């Protein structure tokens, strides 16, 4: 019932969303280039996680992996198991659509403008919506993390991102850039080999 508590956590969660989403946008720009990746990033940062989910689902559908370019390909690539990849494409698509529905419902019941941080109902509705926005966007980045670092190490990083927030998304991104100098995802060459997208 404390409007100040609710407003403070709303602002914190907005910051958490943007910090994590900027990490994902680094992947988008590194993978798709400054123009196309920049457009996708603008959509993610302005219109929210449905666009992160859309990019991730499209990318996974067309390239069958979310692994970073410098990741060593395993003997049997995970995306060789078609139903497994299709399940994750569906997960990202459904997550994006579910969040878009939640966002629409919140916008209709509690318009974003003017900001009403002193109204408990407005702040509470937007806090829950922003938490959903954070998690929808973060699972996209976590897909990249797990595909790149494997289920064990990547799973630990993903758990840290999902439980402790965007500082861990930023930490993974910084470590990845420091050690591999790119956030670009691999693409499938015409012969099925891994290659970096420039």
Number of C-alpha atoms within 10 A of each C-alpha: 8 10 16 14 12 23 21 13 18 22 16 13 23 16 15 20 25 20 19 23 27 19 20 26 25 18 22 25 19 20 23 17 15 14 10 13 19 17 16 20 25 14 16 23 17 11 13 24 30 25 23 29 27 21 21 27 24 14 18 22 18 11 16 23 23 25 25 26 20 19 15 11 14 8 6 8 10 15 17 11 11 11 10 12 18 16 11 16 21 13 15 26 20 16 23 25 17 15 22 19 13 16 23 14 14 17 15 10 12 17 14 12 7 7 11 15 18 13 14 17 16 20 24 20 18 26 21 18 21 25 16 20 26 25 21 23 27 27 21 22 26 23 20 24 26 19 20 23 18 16 13 10 13 19 17 15 20 25 14 17 24 17 11 11 20 24 14 19 27 18 14 19 22 15 12 18 12 10 10 13 11 18 24 22 27 24 24 15 12 8 6 9 10 19 15 16 15 11
